[in-house]
Amino acid sequence: MNSTTALRIAAIMGFLAVALGAFGAHGLQRVFLENGQKPIWETAAHYHLVHAVVLLVLALRGGISRLTFQLFTAGIIIFSGSLYLLAVTNVKWLGAITPIGGLCLLGGWLTLAFVRPNAAT
């Protein structure tokens, strides 16, 4: 994966993390009062932002392991995405998808520790 693409993905993920965090804080108060899911949204936004920063660090450092980057990206989308949807819709089965995203995030951390950069490209 080239560093320009990685940087763009990291920037978009960071933008979305801030935008969705702000939207939850200011635009969804009525929804959260109705279904009591504000802590779920906050967890999604927190993990989203933290891992967007991880993507940024990986993009800036160069020599990116494609597998590591893809696992973190998939983890953000699946973990935080399912929690965002759960918080807004109150559809409980969405919580069953969340652990798949969590496993992707864990896999990203493990590959960061044990896979050489560019080894999985």
Protein Blocks (a to p, Z undefined) as FASTA:
>chain_A
ZZklmmmmmmmmmmmmmmmmmmmmmmmmmmmmmnopmmmmmmmmmmmmmmmmmmmmmmmn
gpiafklmmmmmmmmmmmmmmmmmmmmnopaklmmmmmmmmmmmmmmmmmmmmmcghklZ
Z
